């Protein structure tokens, strides 16, 4: 993957998680729809002074603000600026992706991952192959999915962002729980030895190549190798632990221990000549465990190796010594026999995994949801899931001219007008799955990608909405360019009343990434908080 692409993914992830998270495609003057750029009078009421003060600070002197606050019961426009102008959606796209899956597949829908033999075992020996068939289950028993949940880290940053953010922690639950459960079922069927091969069948869909990375039909530990470093004394080597432990990768530990107040520079990269050798470099601060991740590029071989090790823990001998999945040996699609199904695993409900996607802005999860929509439509091409999202948006009253979607996560130039987003959210609120949709959203000062914003604000817990980010670093100057930082959802204004809102800023320029990361997310979140406070009963 080119260095520029890696940098872009890391920058966007960093902002989306460390703060709240469209380039507006038409002209505007500092968030003002009038000719008087010093005025904040727009459609509806004049916006609160607290919001104006934020919009007029230095980073936003050449930026544009877009916002809309409406009463869904009366359609009264309370605040509005550039509400009918396109903005890049970025991760606000997940409103549409997750909502469509909830509507078309159902919040209680589960997917089943089966294991088949290609021949009947005899006297405990399987001379045919044992095949684990990918189903699109994002957790495969991990994240406490074996208990019907889809948990994510709430006491730190979830490990899916560990290669972009300091302070990430391991995901909750045992990532191998599903593989262990299926291996136990294989053993219970009487199999004690597999003389054929162990295979993973990933053909539910063609691997989806997205801005975020590859999206296969099988995931174990989010297709990440966790690399956790425990420091020694300053200047001494650090101890490296690879999680989950496996026989596929080996570690070359070059990590040292820095001063207690130093930053972690922990990195991992595969050896060019031997991709199963992971070079772990950098330093970690004394007294503090640090985490990074290696992103799996061959999901089938990864799942296969971990499944073999689960079988071995159950006392099953596996004759194959290969470390890679043999796609050419897979049986014909549709040829699996029900009487040779030796194990299966049921996922957590899609309502649970959708909640994690919304709360943490999990891009790979959102793109997987598009693939599930494609499969529902009878296709193995993930992009064929996008028409379902467009069709449902149209049913909700969103004109096709006001909505563009490129993938599930919101890769540029996915776009919509604030009015289109508010229209969708109003329609969602009347659906039978609305409670599940809203319960998965970030909450100001409390949950997900808004948990660190407005923790001392009187609006804490009263701004509920999806964050979004599109950004990059200017080459040569390292300035952070925010093409969009947005937030949309609802404001709890008391007496059981909710107002729908959308707010975003585009083309803000910050001196460097660290200052931009923390400021822009706080600022957009606190504009929404000012709207909420001004309307609270």
Buried (B, 14 or more C-beta within 10 A) or exposed (E): EEEEEEEBBBBBBBBBBBBBBBBBEEEBBBBBBEEEEEEBEBEBBEBBEBBBEBBBEEBBEEBBBBBBBBBBEEEEBBBBBBBBBBBBBBBBBBBBBBBBBBBBBBBEBBBEBBBBBBEEBEEEBBBBBBBBBBBBBBBBBBBBBBEEBBBBBBEEBBBBBBBBBBBBBBBBBBBBBBBBBBBBBBBEBEBBBBBBBBBBBBBBBBBBEBBBBBBBBBBBBBBBBBBBBBBBEBEEBBBBEBBBEBEBBEBBBBBBBBEEEBEBBBBBEBEEEEEBBBBBBBBBBBEBBBBBBBBBBBBBBBBBBBBBBBBEBBEBEBEBEEBEBBEEEBBEEEEBEEEBBBBBBBBBBBBBBBBBBBBBBBBBBBBBBBBBBBBBEEBBEBBBBBBBBBEBBEEBEBEEEBBBBBBBBBBBBBBBBBBBBBBBBBBBBEBEBBEBBBBBBBBBBBBBBBBBBBEEBEBBBBBBBBBBBBBBBEEEEEBBBBBBBBBBBBBBBEEEBBBBBBBBBBBBBBEEBEEBBBBBBBBBBBBBBBBBBBBBE
